[in-house]
């Protein structure tokens, strides 16, 4: 049995765990990788829930939408 590597993967710029401190500049240069980190995913989910709650509150209280 043989194995052919079609496309070798590069080592990520930083690990995806939440324990490794990574500088902001490195995180911004590798934004797609940074968004896969659990902390960032939790931030996105929290922001989404907050935004939806605010929208629902405004809608229920007849605030005009422009």
N, C-alpha and C positions, 0 to 999 in steps of 0.2 A: 504494500500500500504506500502511495506517495502523496505528498501534500505540496501543492503549488501556491505560493503567496502571490496573489494578483496585485495587491496594493498594500504596501506596508503602512501602518498607522504611526503617526508621530506621537511622542510622549506629550500628554497635555501640559500646558503651562503651569498648572497647579492642580493638586488633588481636589476631588469633589467633596471631601469630608468637611464637617463643620468645625473641626479642631485645628486646622492649619490656618494661621493668619496670613492673609495675602494682601499686598498693597493695593490701594485703589487704582493706581495707574495700570497695574497688571490686570486687574479685574475688568477695567474699562476696555482695554485692548482685546480682551477675550470675553466679550459680553455674552455670547451665546453659551460659552462654557460656564460662566458665572451664574447664568439663569437656571442652570441645572442643579445648583446647590440647594439643599433642603431649606436653608435659611431664606434664600431668595424666593423660593416657591411659596413658603409660608407668608412672606411679606406681600407677594402678589395676591394670594388668596385673601389675606386680611384686608388689603386695600380694596379688593373687589367687593367683599361683604360690606365694608363701610360705605362705599359708593352706592351700592344697591339700597342700603338702609336709608341713606340720605335721600335718594331719588324717591323711594317709597313714601317717606315722610312728606316730602314736598308735594307729591302727587295726591296723597290723602288729604292734605290741607289746602288743596286747590291753588297752589302757587302756579302762576302762568309759566308756560314753557316757551322759550323764544329760540 
